[in-house]
């Protein structure tokens, strides 16, 4: 499975940004991980192929929304961005909401105060 991500960039705190990802074939779930400098990679959000299942990291609940465009494409709408959201974001996919085996290239999101 190949993943193609788009979006990212530099914004101010409080702004919004959308990330998009398209997979070459369907998996059970798709989502986004992120890794900030000096920190471990964490799962930000994940959604099942039919959108029945969703999972969010506690730090982004209420601010980020993951949604399905279709069975192989997802959006991650990020609102009320904070400097702590600064990280490289990786599109990911796999056979569970929480464990992903496939990875796309990272896209940098920088939030300045």
C-alpha positions in Angstrom: 0.0 0.0 0.0 1.4 3.4 -1.0 0.2 6.6 0.6 0.4 10.0 -0.8 0.0 12.9 1.5 -0.6 16.6 0.9 -1.1 19.7 2.9 0.9 21.0 5.8 2.8 24.3 6.1 3.4 27.1 8.4 0.5 28.9 10.3 -0.1 31.0 13.3 -1.6 29.8 16.5 -5.3 29.6 16.3 -5.3 29.0 12.6 -6.6 25.9 10.7 -5.0 23.6 8.3 -6.1 20.5 6.4 -4.0 17.4 5.5 -5.1 14.9 2.9 -4.0 11.4 2.1 -4.8 8.9 -0.6 -3.9 5.2 -0.5 -3.2 3.0 -3.5 -5.6 0.4 -2.1 -8.1 0.0 0.7 -7.1 -1.0 4.3 -9.2 -1.3 7.4 -8.1 2.0 8.7 -6.2 5.2 7.7 -4.9 7.9 9.9 -2.2 10.3 10.9 0.7 10.0 13.2 3.0 12.9 14.1 6.5 13.2 15.5 7.8 16.4 17.2 11.5 17.0 17.7 12.8 15.0 20.6 9.5 13.2 21.0 8.2 9.8 20.1 5.8 9.3 17.2 2.2 9.3 18.3 -1.1 8.4 16.7 -3.1 11.6 16.2 -6.2 10.3 14.6 -7.5 7.2 12.8 -10.7 6.2 11.0 -12.0 2.9 9.7 -12.7 2.3 6.0 -16.4 2.9 6.4 -16.0 5.8 9.0 -17.8 3.8 11.7 -14.7 3.8 13.9 -12.6 6.8 14.9 -9.9 7.4 17.4 -8.2 10.6 18.5 -5.3 11.4 20.7 -6.4 13.2 23.8 -4.4 16.3 23.0 -6.3 16.9 19.7 -9.9 15.9 20.6 -12.3 18.7 19.9 -9.8 20.4 17.6 -8.9 17.9 14.9 -11.4 16.0 12.8 -10.6 13.1 10.6 -13.0 12.2 7.8 -13.4 10.0 4.8 -13.5 11.2 1.3 -13.9 7.7 0.1 -12.5 4.2 1.0 -9.0 5.2 0.1 -8.8 8.9 0.9 -9.0 10.8 4.2 -8.8 14.4 5.4 -7.5 15.6 8.7 -9.0 19.0 9.5 -6.9 20.7 12.2 -8.4 23.8 13.9 -7.3 26.0 16.8 -3.7 25.0 16.2 -1.2 25.4 18.9 2.6 25.6 18.9 2.6 22.2 20.5 1.1 20.8 17.3 4.3 21.5 15.5 5.6 18.2 14.1 6.1 16.1 11.0 2.8 14.5 10.2 2.7 11.1 8.6 -0.2 9.5 6.8 -0.6 5.9 7.8 -2.8 2.9 7.2 -3.3 -0.6 8.5 -5.6 -3.3 9.7 -6.6 -1.8 12.9 -7.5 1.7 14.2 -4.4 1.8 16.4 -1.7 -0.2 14.7 -0.7 0.9 11.2 1.8 -0.9 8.9 2.0 1.4 6.0 3.5 4.9 6.0 3.5 7.8 3.6 6.1 10.6 3.5 6.0 13.1 6.2 4.7 16.6 5.9 5.8 19.4 8.2 3.3 21.4 10.1 4.7 24.5 11.9 2.6 26.5 14.3 4.1 29.8 15.6 2.8 31.7 18.5 
